[in-house]
Amino acid sequence: MKEEGKTWCPAIEFNETERDLILKAEIPGVEIKHLNISAEPESVSISGIHDHHKSSAEKELIPSQLHYGQLECNVPLPAKIEVNQVRAELIDGVLTITMPKVNITSTASIK
């Protein structure tokens, strides 16, 4: 459990296919417009904010286990990616970032 006002990193799942690296992050309650995804050839960063909208009439009965405030997560990648081809979508509180790997072709040596 994190206190409001502290930076938190969402739970992530990281998978790989032959062509792509796929990162999924659980961020329920966060809108896509409040997220910033930054991709570098060897890392991807997610940052944003989860606002706590609680009316003044609400009284907390048990301590909240939800994460509010600034979120930030930097993930090093096991392979270089094509930064300009990264795709992200947010569906039902799960952010999916698909990152195509750089195609490394071997070149024959010239004799």
N, CA, C and O atoms as CSV, one atom per row, in Angstrom:
chain,resi,resn,atom,element,x,y,z
A,1,MET,N,N,0.841,-1.177,0.000
A,1,MET,CA,C,0.000,0.000,0.000
A,1,MET,C,C,0.889,1.243,0.000
A,1,MET,O,O,1.873,1.319,0.736
A,2,LYS,N,N,0.528,2.204,-0.829
A,2,LYS,CA,C,1.296,3.450,-0.917
A,2,LYS,C,C,0.449,4.593,-0.392
A,2,LYS,O,O,-0.771,4.604,-0.555
A,3,GLU,N,N,1.094,5.537,0.228
A,3,GLU,CA,C,0.406,6.723,0.695
A,3,GLU,C,C,0.233,7.697,-0.451
A,3,GLU,O,O,1.051,7.756,-1.368
A,4,GLU,N,N,-0.850,8.464,-0.384
A,4,GLU,CA,C,-1.088,9.479,-1.399
A,4,GLU,C,C,0.068,10.475,-1.378
A,4,GLU,O,O,0.564,10.845,-0.314
A,5,GLY,N,N,0.487,10.900,-2.556
A,5,GLY,CA,C,1.566,11.870,-2.650
A,5,GLY,C,C,2.912,11.230,-2.921
A,5,GLY,O,O,3.868,11.934,-3.246
A,6,LYS,N,N,3.014,9.920,-2.797
A,6,LYS,CA,C,4.273,9.239,-3.085
A,6,LYS,C,C,4.236,8.685,-4.504
A,6,LYS,O,O,3.168,8.373,-5.030
A,7,THR,N,N,5.403,8.565,-5.113
A,7,THR,CA,C,5.503,7.998,-6.454
A,7,THR,C,C,5.356,6.483,-6.365
A,7,THR,O,O,5.899,5.846,-5.462
A,8,TRP,N,N,4.621,5.919,-7.308
A,8,TRP,CA,C,4.416,4.475,-7.336
A,8,TRP,C,C,4.603,3.937,-8.747
A,8,TRP,O,O,4.452,4.670,-9.725
A,9,CYS,N,N,4.929,2.670,-8.847
A,9,CYS,CA,C,5.115,1.983,-10.125
A,9,CYS,C,C,4.022,0.922,-10.234
A,9,CYS,O,O,3.824,0.147,-9.298
A,10,PRO,N,N,3.313,0.875,-11.358
A,10,PRO,CA,C,2.251,-0.121,-11.492
A,10,PRO,C,C,2.806,-1.538,-11.604
A,10,PRO,O,O,3.970,-1.734,-11.952
A,11,ALA,N,N,1.963,-2.518,-11.306
A,11,ALA,CA,C,2.330,-3.918,-11.521
A,11,ALA,C,C,2.467,-4.128,-13.029
A,11,ALA,O,O,1.615,-3.696,-13.805
A,12,ILE,N,N,3.546,-4.793,-13.432
A,12,ILE,CA,C,3.776,-4.988,-14.860
A,12,ILE,C,C,3.969,-6.464,-15.187
A,12,ILE,O,O,4.323,-7.282,-14.338
A,13,GLU,N,N,3.719,-6.763,-16.463
A,13,GLU,CA,C,3.988,-8.074,-17.035
A,13,GLU,C,C,4.775,-7.806,-18.307
A,13,GLU,O,O,4.418,-6.916,-19.079
A,14,PHE,N,N,5.836,-8.559,-18.535
A,14,PHE,CA,C,6.721,-8.291,-19.665
A,14,PHE,C,C,6.910,-9.582,-20.453
A,14,PHE,O,O,7.397,-10.577,-19.917
A,15,ASN,N,N,6.523,-9.563,-21.727
A,15,ASN,CA,C,6.616,-10.744,-22.583
A,15,ASN,C,C,7.348,-10.407,-23.871
A,15,ASN,O,O,7.589,-9.242,-24.186
A,16,GLU,N,N,7.697,-11.466,-24.613
A,16,GLU,CA,C,8.440,-11.302,-25.852
A,16,GLU,C,C,7.898,-12.267,-26.895
A,16,GLU,O,O,7.593,-13.420,-26.590
A,17,THR,N,N,7.782,-11.786,-28.126
A,17,THR,CA,C,7.515,-12.654,-29.257
A,17,THR,C,C,8.752,-12.584,-30.148
A,17,THR,O,O,9.728,-11.915,-29.808
A,18,GLU,N,N,8.715,-13.256,-31.257
A,18,GLU,CA,C,9.852,-13.212,-32.176
A,18,GLU,C,C,10.094,-11.792,-32.683
A,18,GLU,O,O,11.235,-11.398,-32.922
A,19,ARG,N,N,9.012,-11.026,-32.846
A,19,ARG,CA,C,9.117,-9.684,-33.420
A,19,ARG,C,C,9.003,-8.541,-32.425
A,19,ARG,O,O,9.543,-7.461,-32.667
A,20,ASP,N,N,8.302,-8.759,-31.294
A,20,ASP,CA,C,7.966,-7.654,-30.398
A,20,ASP,C,C,8.319,-7.939,-28.942
A,20,ASP,O,O,8.414,-9.089,-28.513
A,21,LEU,N,N,8.511,-6.843,-28.196
A,21,LEU,CA,C,8.512,-6.863,-26.737
A,21,LEU,C,C,7.159,-6.295,-26.340
A,21,LEU,O,O,6.726,-5.288,-26.900
A,22,ILE,N,N,6.484,-6.923,-25.382
A,22,ILE,CA,C,5.144,-6.482,-24.991
A,22,ILE,C,C,5.116,-6.276,-23.487
A,22,ILE,O,O,5.325,-7.211,-22.714
A,23,LEU,N,N,4.856,-5.038,-23.082
A,23,LEU,CA,C,4.774,-4.690,-21.672
A,23,LEU,C,C,3.326,-4.358,-21.349
A,23,LEU,O,O,2.690,-3.578,-22.058
A,24,LYS,N,N,2.806,-4.950,-20.281
A,24,LYS,CA,C,1.463,-4.633,-19.802
A,24,LYS,C,C,1.592,-4.090,-18.391
A,24,LYS,O,O,2.368,-4.602,-17.585
A,25,ALA,N,N,0.820,-3.041,-18.098
A,25,ALA,CA,C,0.846,-2.426,-16.770
A,25,ALA,C,C,-0.575,-2.229,-16.276
A,25,ALA,O,O,-1.437,-1.757,-17.018
A,26,GLU,N,N,-0.820,-2.589,-15.024
A,26,GLU,CA,C,-2.133,-2.393,-14.418
A,26,GLU,C,C,-2.223,-0.968,-13.886
A,26,GLU,O,O,-1.502,-0.592,-12.962
A,27,ILE,N,N,-3.111,-0.186,-14.475
A,27,ILE,CA,C,-3.281,1.198,-14.019
A,27,ILE,C,C,-4.773,1.565,-13.990
A,27,ILE,O,O,-5.192,2.498,-14.676
A,28,PRO,N,N,-5.574,0.838,-13.201
A,28,PRO,CA,C,-7.003,1.141,-13.150
A,28,PRO,C,C,-7.254,2.551,-12.630
A,28,PRO,O,O,-6.586,3.021,-11.708
A,29,GLY,N,N,-8.219,3.206,-13.234
A,29,GLY,CA,C,-8.593,4.549,-12.805
A,29,GLY,C,C,-7.763,5.659,-13.416
A,29,GLY,O,O,-8.065,6.834,-13.208
A,30,VAL,N,N,-6.719,5.317,-14.169
A,30,VAL,CA,C,-5.875,6.327,-14.808
A,30,VAL,C,C,-6.327,6.473,-16.260
A,30,VAL,O,O,-6.475,5.485,-16.981
A,31,GLU,N,N,-6.542,7.707,-16.671
A,31,GLU,CA,C,-6.953,7.961,-18.045
A,31,GLU,C,C,-5.727,8.100,-18.940
A,31,GLU,O,O,-4.676,8.571,-18.504
A,32,ILE,N,N,-5.877,7.682,-20.207
A,32,ILE,CA,C,-4.769,7.733,-21.162
A,32,ILE,C,C,-4.217,9.155,-21.296
A,32,ILE,O,O,-3.020,9.338,-21.514
A,33,LYS,N,N,-5.085,10.158,-21.166
A,33,LYS,CA,C,-4.627,11.548,-21.299
A,33,LYS,C,C,-3.720,11.972,-20.137
A,33,LYS,O,O,-3.034,12.991,-20.224
A,34,HIS,N,N,-3.718,11.195,-19.055
A,34,HIS,CA,C,-2.864,11.509,-17.906
A,34,HIS,C,C,-1.569,10.693,-17.905
A,34,HIS,O,O,-0.830,10.695,-16.920
A,35,LEU,N,N,-1.296,9.993,-19.019
A,35,LEU,CA,C,-0.097,9.165,-19.117
A,35,LEU,C,C,0.904,9.730,-20.111
A,35,LEU,O,O,0.528,10.366,-21.095
A,36,ASN,N,N,2.166,9.496,-19.847
A,36,ASN,CA,C,3.237,9.825,-20.776
A,36,ASN,C,C,4.092,8.568,-20.931
A,36,ASN,O,O,4.627,8.042,-19.955
A,37,ILE,N,N,4.211,8.096,-22.175
A,37,ILE,CA,C,5.022,6.922,-22.463
A,37,ILE,C,C,6.199,7.381,-23.300
A,37,ILE,O,O,6.031,7.984,-24.360
A,38,SER,N,N,7.388,7.091,-22.812
A,38,SER,CA,C,8.611,7.508,-23.491
A,38,SER,C,C,9.444,6.279,-23.802
A,38,SER,O,O,9.832,5.531,-22.906
A,39,ALA,N,N,9.716,6.080,-25.102
A,39,ALA,CA,C,10.493,4.919,-25.519
A,39,ALA,C,C,11.858,5.349,-26.017
A,39,ALA,O,O,11.985,6.286,-26.805
A,40,GLU,N,N,12.865,4.656,-25.551
A,40,GLU,CA,C,14.242,4.806,-26.003
A,40,GLU,C,C,14.636,3.462,-26.599
A,40,GLU,O,O,13.942,2.474,-26.359
A,41,PRO,N,N,15.722,3.380,-27.366
A,41,PRO,CA,C,16.099,2.089,-27.961
A,41,PRO,C,C,16.282,0.959,-26.946
A,41,PRO,O,O,16.062,-0.208,-27.273
A,42,GLU,N,N,16.687,1.300,-25.711
A,42,GLU,CA,C,16.980,0.257,-24.725
A,42,GLU,C,C,16.150,0.341,-23.450
A,42,GLU,O,O,16.434,-0.365,-22.482
A,43,SER,N,N,15.110,1.210,-23.434
A,43,SER,CA,C,14.253,1.307,-22.250
A,43,SER,C,C,12.919,1.954,-22.616
A,43,SER,O,O,12.790,2.618,-23.644
A,44,VAL,N,N,11.938,1.745,-21.750
A,44,VAL,CA,C,10.644,2.399,-21.904
A,44,VAL,C,C,10.243,2.937,-20.524
A,44,VAL,O,O,10.466,2.290,-19.501
A,45,SER,N,N,9.650,4.130,-20.523
A,45,SER,CA,C,9.220,4.761,-19.278
A,45,SER,C,C,7.738,5.086,-19.352
A,45,SER,O,O,7.222,5.509,-20.386
A,46,ILE,N,N,7.069,4.877,-18.227
A,46,ILE,CA,C,5.664,5.240,-18.087
A,46,ILE,C,C,5.584,6.223,-16.924
A,46,ILE,O,O,6.107,5.957,-15.842
A,47,SER,N,N,4.933,7.349,-17.147
A,47,SER,CA,C,4.713,8.278,-16.052
A,47,SER,C,C,3.318,8.870,-16.206
A,47,SER,O,O,2.730,8.843,-17.287
A,48,GLY,N,N,2.813,9.393,-15.127
A,48,GLY,CA,C,1.484,9.985,-15.168
A,48,GLY,C,C,0.987,10.263,-13.773
A,48,GLY,O,O,1.745,10.286,-12.803
A,49,ILE,N,N,-0.322,10.475,-13.702
A,49,ILE,CA,C,-0.927,10.796,-12.412
A,49,ILE,C,C,-2.279,10.125,-12.283
A,49,ILE,O,O,-3.054,10.058,-13.238
A,50,HIS,N,N,-2.549,9.628,-11.084
A,50,HIS,CA,C,-3.857,9.061,-10.759
A,50,HIS,C,C,-4.474,9.959,-9.705
A,50,HIS,O,O,-4.087,9.938,-8.537
A,51,ASP,N,N,-5.449,10.752,-10.145
A,51,ASP,CA,C,-6.109,11.685,-9.235
A,51,ASP,C,C,-7.034,10.945,-8.281
A,51,ASP,O,O,-7.688,9.972,-8.656
A,52,HIS,N,N,-7.076,11.418,-7.053
A,52,HIS,CA,C,-7.959,10.851,-6.033
A,52,HIS,C,C,-9.193,11.733,-5.943
A,52,HIS,O,O,-9.150,12.829,-5.384
A,53,HIS,N,N,-10.289,11.243,-6.500
A,53,HIS,CA,C,-11.552,11.998,-6.482
A,53,HIS,C,C,-12.438,11.435,-5.385
A,53,HIS,O,O,-13.112,10.423,-5.578
A,54,LYS,N,N,-12.434,12.088,-4.242
A,54,LYS,CA,C,-13.254,11.661,-3.115
A,54,LYS,C,C,-14.080,12.854,-2.667
A,54,LYS,O,O,-13.548,13.939,-2.433
A,55,SER,N,N,-15.377,12.646,-2.550
A,55,SER,CA,C,-16.221,13.759,-2.121
A,55,SER,C,C,-16.019,14.010,-0.629
A,55,SER,O,O,-15.589,13.126,0.112
A,56,SER,N,N,-16.333,15.222,-0.210
A,56,SER,CA,C,-16.145,15.582,1.206
A,56,SER,C,C,-17.107,14.818,2.106
A,56,SER,O,O,-16.899,14.756,3.318
A,57,ALA,N,N,-18.162,14.231,1.529
A,57,ALA,CA,C,-19.135,13.471,2.323
A,57,ALA,C,C,-18.664,12.036,2.584
A,57,ALA,O,O,-19.211,11.349,3.446
A,58,GLU,N,N,-17.654,11.589,1.841
A,58,GLU,CA,C,-17.172,10.220,2.011
A,58,GLU,C,C,-16.270,10.107,3.230
A,58,GLU,O,O,-15.431,10.970,3.486
A,59,LYS,N,N,-16.460,9.037,3.969
A,59,LYS,CA,C,-15.628,8.762,5.138
A,59,LYS,C,C,-14.936,7.421,4.903
A,59,LYS,O,O,-15.599,6.426,4.609
A,60,GLU,N,N,-13.617,7.386,5.029
A,60,GLU,CA,C,-12.844,6.171,4.792
A,60,GLU,C,C,-13.042,5.197,5.948
A,60,GLU,O,O,-12.732,5.518,7.095
A,61,LEU,N,N,-13.560,4.002,5.644
A,61,LEU,CA,C,-13.815,2.999,6.676
A,61,LEU,C,C,-12.600,2.120,6.945
A,61,LEU,O,O,-12.354,1.720,8.083
A,62,ILE,N,N,-11.846,1.822,5.896
A,62,ILE,CA,C,-10.599,1.089,6.054
A,62,ILE,C,C,-9.538,1.837,5.249
A,62,ILE,O,O,-9.889,2.541,4.302
A,63,PRO,N,N,-8.279,1.713,5.582
A,63,PRO,CA,C,-7.241,2.398,4.813
A,63,PRO,C,C,-7.261,1.944,3.341
A,63,PRO,O,O,-7.344,0.752,3.047
A,64,SER,N,N,-7.184,2.900,2.447
A,64,SER,CA,C,-7.219,2.616,1.016
A,64,SER,C,C,-5.987,1.829,0.596
A,64,SER,O,O,-4.878,2.108,1.051
A,65,GLN,N,N,-6.185,0.851,-0.268
A,65,GLN,CA,C,-5.080,0.093,-0.832
A,65,GLN,C,C,-4.868,0.474,-2.292
A,65,GLN,O,O,-4.072,-0.152,-2.992
A,66,LEU,N,N,-5.578,1.498,-2.747
A,66,LEU,CA,C,-5.410,1.983,-4.107
A,66,LEU,C,C,-4.238,2.951,-4.172
A,66,LEU,O,O,-3.907,3.608,-3.185
A,67,HIS,N,N,-3.619,3.032,-5.336
A,67,HIS,CA,C,-2.482,3.927,-5.537
A,67,HIS,C,C,-2.982,5.235,-6.149
A,67,HIS,O,O,-3.691,5.231,-7.155
A,68,TYR,N,N,-2.605,6.342,-5.533
A,68,TYR,CA,C,-2.950,7.662,-6.050
A,68,TYR,C,C,-1.683,8.495,-6.142
A,68,TYR,O,O,-0.671,8.194,-5.509
A,69,GLY,N,N,-1.761,9.550,-6.946
A,69,GLY,CA,C,-0.634,10.455,-7.078
A,69,GLY,C,C,0.202,10.134,-8.298
A,69,GLY,O,O,-0.286,9.559,-9.271
A,70,GLN,N,N,1.457,10.511,-8.234
A,70,GLN,CA,C,2.391,10.379,-9.357
A,70,GLN,C,C,2.812,8.922,-9.540
A,70,GLN,O,O,3.229,8.265,-8.587
A,71,LEU,N,N,2.700,8.423,-10.779
A,71,LEU,CA,C,3.218,7.098,-11.079
A,71,LEU,C,C,4.408,7.245,-12.008
A,71,LEU,O,O,4.434,8.113,-12.880
A,72,GLU,N,N,5.382,6.391,-11.809
A,72,GLU,CA,C,6.591,6.448,-12.632
A,72,GLU,C,C,7.254,5.079,-12.628
A,72,GLU,O,O,7.452,4.465,-11.579
A,73,CYS,N,N,7.592,4.618,-13.825
A,73,CYS,CA,C,8.221,3.314,-13.961
A,73,CYS,C,C,9.148,3.344,-15.170
A,73,CYS,O,O,8.735,3.758,-16.253
A,74,ASN,N,N,10.382,2.917,-15.002
A,74,ASN,CA,C,11.351,2.834,-16.083
A,74,ASN,C,C,11.783,1.378,-16.211
A,74,ASN,O,O,12.254,0.776,-15.246
A,75,VAL,N,N,11.618,0.815,-17.413
A,75,VAL,CA,C,11.915,-0.601,-17.625
A,75,VAL,C,C,13.035,-0.744,-18.650
A,75,VAL,O,O,12.865,-0.342,-19.801
A,76,PRO,N,N,14.177,-1.309,-18.256
A,76,PRO,CA,C,15.226,-1.593,-19.239
A,76,PRO,C,C,14.769,-2.739,-20.139
A,76,PRO,O,O,14.089,-3.659,-19.683
A,77,LEU,N,N,15.139,-2.681,-21.400
A,77,LEU,CA,C,14.705,-3.682,-22.373
A,77,LEU,C,C,15.834,-4.655,-22.696
A,77,LEU,O,O,16.999,-4.260,-22.742
A,78,PRO,N,N,15.494,-5.937,-22.921
A,78,PRO,CA,C,16.518,-6.937,-23.221
A,78,PRO,C,C,16.991,-6.900,-24.677
A,78,PRO,O,O,17.965,-7.563,-25.033
A,79,ALA,N,N,16.301,-6.127,-25.515
A,79,ALA,CA,C,16.679,-5.990,-26.927
A,79,ALA,C,C,16.343,-4.571,-27.363
A,79,ALA,O,O,15.442,-3.945,-26.805
A,80,LYS,N,N,17.065,-4.060,-28.361
A,80,LYS,CA,C,16.778,-2.720,-28.873
A,80,LYS,C,C,15.454,-2.735,-29.635
A,80,LYS,O,O,15.087,-3.731,-30.258
A,81,ILE,N,N,14.742,-1.597,-29.568
A,81,ILE,CA,C,13.439,-1.496,-30.220
A,81,ILE,C,C,13.428,-0.386,-31.261
A,81,ILE,O,O,14.273,0.509,-31.251
A,82,GLU,N,N,12.449,-0.464,-32.159
A,82,GLU,CA,C,12.191,0.585,-33.150
A,82,GLU,C,C,11.323,1.636,-32.465
A,82,GLU,O,O,10.103,1.483,-32.402
A,83,VAL,N,N,11.930,2.689,-31.959
A,83,VAL,CA,C,11.254,3.689,-31.143
A,83,VAL,C,C,10.059,4.316,-31.871
A,83,VAL,O,O,9.019,4.552,-31.256
A,84,ASN,N,N,10.198,4.587,-33.165
A,84,ASN,CA,C,9.130,5.268,-33.902
A,84,ASN,C,C,7.967,4.343,-34.252
A,84,ASN,O,O,7.001,4.797,-34.867
A,85,GLN,N,N,8.025,3.063,-33.883
A,85,GLN,CA,C,6.945,2.130,-34.183
A,85,GLN,C,C,6.266,1.580,-32.917
A,85,GLN,O,O,5.476,0.640,-32.997
A,86,VAL,N,N,6.570,2.155,-31.772
A,86,VAL,CA,C,5.972,1.715,-30.509
A,86,VAL,C,C,4.490,2.101,-30.504
A,86,VAL,O,O,4.120,3.212,-30.884
A,87,ARG,N,N,3.641,1.145,-30.060
A,87,ARG,CA,C,2.198,1.384,-29.970
A,87,ARG,C,C,1.746,1.160,-28.529
A,87,ARG,O,O,2.246,0.268,-27.843
A,88,ALA,N,N,0.806,1.969,-28.083
A,88,ALA,CA,C,0.270,1.815,-26.730
A,88,ALA,C,C,-1.248,1.925,-26.776
A,88,ALA,O,O,-1.805,2.734,-27.518
A,89,GLU,N,N,-1.915,1.088,-25.962
A,89,GLU,CA,C,-3.358,1.182,-25.832
A,89,GLU,C,C,-3.741,0.892,-24.392
A,89,GLU,O,O,-3.078,0.119,-23.700
A,90,LEU,N,N,-4.817,1.522,-23.955
A,90,LEU,CA,C,-5.305,1.359,-22.595
A,90,LEU,C,C,-6.723,0.819,-22.676
A,90,LEU,O,O,-7.633,1.505,-23.142
A,91,ILE,N,N,-6.907,-0.424,-22.215
A,91,ILE,CA,C,-8.220,-1.064,-22.248
A,91,ILE,C,C,-8.501,-1.655,-20.869
A,91,ILE,O,O,-7.715,-2.446,-20.348
A,92,ASP,N,N,-9.623,-1.264,-20.293
A,92,ASP,CA,C,-10.069,-1.792,-19.002
A,92,ASP,C,C,-8.994,-1.720,-17.920
A,92,ASP,O,O,-8.841,-2.657,-17.136
A,93,GLY,N,N,-8.252,-0.616,-17.872
A,93,GLY,CA,C,-7.250,-0.417,-16.831
A,93,GLY,C,C,-5.927,-1.110,-17.061
A,93,GLY,O,O,-5.059,-1.100,-16.187
A,94,VAL,N,N,-5.759,-1.719,-18.243
A,94,VAL,CA,C,-4.484,-2.372,-18.562
A,94,VAL,C,C,-3.853,-1.641,-19.744
A,94,VAL,O,O,-4.422,-1.584,-20.833
A,95,LEU,N,N,-2.673,-1.086,-19.509
A,95,LEU,CA,C,-1.903,-0.418,-20.553
A,95,LEU,C,C,-1.034,-1.466,-21.226
A,95,LEU,O,O,-0.260,-2.159,-20.566
A,96,THR,N,N,-1.165,-1.581,-22.551
A,96,THR,CA,C,-0.335,-2.518,-23.317
A,96,THR,C,C,0.546,-1.714,-24.256
A,96,THR,O,O,0.057,-0.947,-25.086
A,97,ILE,N,N,1.861,-1.902,-24.113
A,97,ILE,CA,C,2.831,-1.215,-24.973
A,97,ILE,C,C,3.518,-2.286,-25.815
A,97,ILE,O,O,4.190,-3.172,-25.286
A,98,THR,N,N,3.340,-2.191,-27.136
A,98,THR,CA,C,3.946,-3.131,-28.064
A,98,THR,C,C,5.129,-2.446,-28.731
A,98,THR,O,O,4.984,-1.388,-29.342
A,99,MET,N,N,6.309,-3.066,-28.606
A,99,MET,CA,C,7.548,-2.457,-29.076
A,99,MET,C,C,8.242,-3.394,-30.057
A,99,MET,O,O,8.816,-4.400,-29.640
A,100,PRO,N,N,8.200,-3.081,-31.370
A,100,PRO,CA,C,8.901,-3.932,-32.339
A,100,PRO,C,C,10.410,-3.897,-32.105
A,100,PRO,O,O,11.000,-2.836,-31.902
A,101,LYS,N,N,11.012,-5.075,-32.139
A,101,LYS,CA,C,12.466,-5.171,-31.966
A,101,LYS,C,C,13.169,-4.683,-33.230
A,101,LYS,O,O,12.636,-4.772,-34.336
A,102,VAL,N,N,14.366,-4.171,-33.036
A,102,VAL,CA,C,15.195,-3.770,-34.164
A,102,VAL,C,C,15.586,-5.038,-34.903
A,102,VAL,O,O,16.001,-6.026,-34.297
A,103,ASN,N,N,15.446,-4.995,-36.220
A,103,ASN,CA,C,15.843,-6.130,-37.046
A,103,ASN,C,C,17.351,-6.079,-37.245
A,103,ASN,O,O,17.861,-5.191,-37.928
A,104,ILE,N,N,18.049,-7.010,-36.662
A,104,ILE,CA,C,19.508,-7.057,-36.802
A,104,ILE,C,C,19.821,-8.112,-37.845
A,104,ILE,O,O,19.588,-9.303,-37.637
A,105,THR,N,N,20.351,-7.660,-38.966
A,105,THR,CA,C,20.709,-8.602,-40.020
A,105,THR,C,C,22.216,-8.731,-40.063
A,105,THR,O,O,22.943,-7.743,-39.955
A,106,SER,N,N,22.665,-9.928,-40.217
A,106,SER,CA,C,24.113,-10.123,-40.301
A,106,SER,C,C,24.578,-9.835,-41.715
A,106,SER,O,O,23.918,-10.188,-42.692
A,107,THR,N,N,25.713,-9.195,-41.802
A,107,THR,CA,C,26.267,-8.876,-43.119
A,107,THR,C,C,27.448,-9.779,-43.379
A,107,THR,O,O,28.258,-10.055,-42.494
A,108,ALA,N,N,27.523,-10.222,-44.588
A,108,ALA,CA,C,28.639,-11.097,-44.965
A,108,ALA,C,C,29.894,-10.258,-45.084
A,108,ALA,O,O,29.860,-9.140,-45.597
A,109,SER,N,N,30.993,-10.800,-44.611
A,109,SER,CA,C,32.242,-10.051,-44.706
A,109,SER,C,C,32.770,-10.096,-46.139
A,109,SER,O,O,32.671,-11.114,-46.824
A,110,ILE,N,N,33.312,-9.006,-46.560
A,110,ILE,CA,C,33.859,-8.895,-47.915
A,110,ILE,C,C,35.318,-9.343,-47.878
A,110,ILE,O,O,36.101,-8.893,-47.041
A,111,LYS,N,N,35.663,-10.230,-48.793
A,111,LYS,CA,C,37.039,-10.748,-48.836
A,111,LYS,C,C,37.832,-10.089,-49.913
A,111,LYS,O,O,39.009,-10.402,-50.093
